[in-house]
Structures are given as structure tokens and as C-alpha cells.
């Protein structure tokens, strides 16, 4: 009798494995890990902004509205609570991404305006922050792409036969796609770094 029980258990294990059960578990965990990295990189960007604000505020006559946009966009982006359930909620995921995209756009505009201020460009703290922000944007793009690819794999598994049957039996739903307003943003990080000529120079601009 005991042997029969083991055979049944073995048969169920093989059936679940052959129908994609293990793949569902693997991709679900992989998507959660990829999403955590996306959130970590967004948080890293948000953590850099207070220092950027402090440096820019010391620049005389800097366009206050541009800095205010960054501060407000950061406040909105960091106010949205992100939980594991967010991954299965298309509306919550879209709201979070929209807030992060608005923050990225505000930072891009600030850096574009900053090019008109030679003293700010020559400030070492500002230069260091610009490099850190651009590096973070690149890491955000890489992390986001990894998450998108993992979700695509999961959803293909959910739609394919016979693994779709396992998904229906186990109650696995398709994961919402991670989209942006401009699809080109998925593979291209926003340009928020220093201009090439100032980023490579190690001396202040001539007055």
C-alpha cells in the first residue's frame, strides 16, 4: 500500500513537471526577483535627488520651476506603495510606471536646463551626481528589460498547450505587461548625463 502511494506521488510529480508546473514556479520567482531589481533602481534614483536639489539650489538664478517639477515628481513616485500584488494589478502597475516616467522626464529637463549654467557644470558635486544619475538610468533600463522578458516568458507559458491547462487548473493568471507611453523607452535610457565636452573635462569652464 505504501509503495502504491509513492508511485502515485511520483506519477503526479512527473505529470505536473511535464505540464509546466515547475516552469510556472521558476518564472514566477524570476519575475519577482526582476521586479525587485527594477524597484531598487528606481529607489536609488530617488535617493540621489535630494543631493541634486541641494546643489542646484545654490546656483543663482536657476529656473526654479524646473527644479520644482523634479521635487514634485519624486514625491509622487515615492508615495506609491509597491507590493507583490502590484505585479498582478494592471492599473496599479501602470500608475507606478507613469509616475516613474514623469520623474525621469523631469530629470531630463533639469539636466537640459543645467547646460546653460557654466558654474553649475563646473561644480564637481553636480558632475558626480549627473554621472550617478545617468548610470542609474542605464541600470533601470537593464532591470526593466529583464522584467519584461521574464513576464513575456511566463505569459507565453500561460497561453501555450498543454501548459495553459496547468495554468487554468492551478488558477495562474497572465501577468500584466510592463509598458511605457513611448515603446522606445523600453530599450533606451533617458539622456540625463553631462554633455560630452563637460563630462570629460577635469577643469572649470573659463569665465
Secondary structure, DSSP 8 states (H G I E B T S, - for coil): -HHHHHHHHHHHHHHHHHTTHHHHHHHHHHHHHHHHHHHHHHHHHHHHHHHHHHHHHTSTT--HHHHHHHHHHHHHHHHS---GGGGG-HHHHHHHHHHHHHHHHHHHHHHHHHTT-HHHHH-HHHHHHHHHHHHHHHHHHHHHHHHHHHHHHHHHHHHSTTHHHHHHHHT---------SSGGGGTS----S--HHHHH--S----
